[in-house]
């Protein structure tokens, strides 16, 4: 007997494949024009202090500044093609941490990421480029950055909102993309404050 849901299943597969391609292109080009914007009332400093779960296909412009409570964000289920973006829309230099935690039983991909130390100045801020988690192991840091090693057992990503000199000024962005079920890739576009030195804590770990 023919599967009565065959047509529906094929349609669902096509939609899933289209989303995967769209989100993968967005992730590697760092262009978010097809994403939905989280409502500003839901991404205030106070709301971010409390924490929320990021949403597939959504960019959140958070007003978190690090002056109050440490923020605990949660990633959605890591299913293939999921993309979510967190944008720092306030100067995050208050000293507390912001944490991004995967869902239970899910992890970040194994690899390395090197965030460059940029001190471009306002006139050259458009020259910023994102750094991506790479599957291969980098052995030499570039652009005065530091190599951050990520293992496939890591489920937590922590960034300290370091005062004076950091990369979490207004306009910094984090993007999380799932290419393999259960695992997250991520990229980071820094926005310099002061010298643009990388934040005192910028690391993944197992919790």
N, C-alpha and C positions, 0 to 999 in steps of 0.2 A: 504494500500500500504506500502510495506517495505520502511524503511528509506534508501535512496540511500547512505547516508553518514555514515551508521551504522559501517561499517568496519573501516573507517577513524577515527570516533569518538572513537572506541575501541582502535585503535592504539595510538591515541593522549593520551587517558587515561593511557595506559600502559607506554608510555614515561614519562608522568607526575608523575606516581607512582614510576617509577624507579629513577627519579631525586630526588624525595622527600626522598626516602630511602637513596640514595647515599649521599645527602647533610646532612641529619640528622645524619647519621653515622659519617660523616666528622666533623660536629659541635661538637658532644659529645666526639669524640676521639681526636679532635684538630689535624687532619691530613689533609693536603691540597694538596695531590699529584694529585688529579683529577681536580683541579681548573686551570684555565688559568691565566697567569701572565700579568698584565697590562704593556704595553710598558714603559720602563724607561723614555723615552722622554715625556710621558704623566703624569708622577708622580713626576716631579722635585719639588723643594721647591717653585719656582715661580708658577708652575701650581697648586700646592696645596693651595698656598695663594689665588689664584683666585677661587678655589673650582671646584668640578666636581660631577657628579652623579655616585655613585658606581654601578657596573655591576654584575648581577646575575652570579654566577659561576666563579668569578674572584677574585684574590688576587692582591692588589695594594701595592707595596713596595714604600712608599712615602719618599721623602727626606726632608720633612717639618721639620724645626728645631725650629720654634716659634720665630725666631729673627725678622721677618718682619711683614707682615700683619696677622691678625687673619684669620684662614681658615674656610670656610663654605662648608661643604660637605653635599650631599643630598643622601638619601637612595632611591633605586629603588622602584617600586610598590610592596607592601607587599602581594604577592600571595603565596599560600602554596608551600613550598619547596624551596623558593628562599634563597640563601646563598651568602653573599659577605664578604670579609675580607680586613681589612685595617692594614697594617704593618708599624710600625715606623722604617724606615731604616736609620734614622739620629738621633742624640742626640737632642731630643725635650725639650729644657730647656731655651728658649729665653724669656718666660714670657707671650706671647700672648695665646689666646684660640683657640682650634679647636672645631668646632661644627658639629654635625651630626643631620640632620633634616629629619624627615619622609616626605613622600609625603602628599599632602593635604588630610585631613580626615582619616589619618592613625596614629597609636600611638605605644608606647612601651607597652609590657605586664605589668600588675600589679605584683609587687613582690619586692624582696630585693636582693641586691648583696653586698657581703663583700669582698673587695680586701685586701688580706693580706699584711702587711708591711714586705717585705723581705729584708734581707741584707746578702745574701748568699755568695757573693764574686764570682769572676770569675770561680773558680774551681768547684763551685756547681751550676752554672747557668743552667745546664741541669736538675736540680731538680725542676724547676719552674712548677707550675700547674695553669691552668686557673681557674678563678672564674666565675660562671654563675649566671645569673638572675634566682632566684627561685620564684615559684608562692607563696610559703608559706612565712610568715613574720618571719624573723629571729629576735630573741629577745636579743641574746648575741653575740657580735662581737668576732671573733676568730683571732688568729695570729696577734694581735695588730692592726687589721684593724678597719674600721668604717663601719657601716651598712648604705647603701645607699638605700633609699626607692623610689620606682618607682610607679606611679599611671597610670591607664589606660587612663588618660587624657594628659599624658606627650608626647610631640612630638619632643623634642629637648634634645640632650645629649651633655654636654660641659665638656671638659677637659682643664685645664690650663697647659701650659708647664712651670711649676714651676722650678726656677733655683736651682741648687746645689743638692737638694734631691728630687727625684721623681720616678715614675714607668714608665716613657715614654722615657727610654733610647733606644738605638738601639736594635731591636728585640721584642719590645712590640707589641702586636697584639689585634685588636678588631674584633670580628666576629658577624655578624648579621644574624639571621635565622628566617624565617617565618614559623610557624607551624599552625597558624590560620590566615585566610585572614584578612588583615587590621591591624595586630599587629606583633611587632617584639620582639623576644628574643635577648639577646646579651650576649656575654662572653668577658672577658678581661684577657689576659696573660701579666702581668707586666714584665718590665725589669728594674732593679734597677739602679739608679744613686745616688751616695753618700750613704746615710743611707737607701735608698729605701722607704722613707716615701711616703704615697699616695699624689698625686698632690693636691695643694691648692683648686682647684675646680675639682670635679669629681662627676657630678650630672646630673639628668634629670629634665626637667621642661616643662611647657606649655607656648608656645609663640604664 
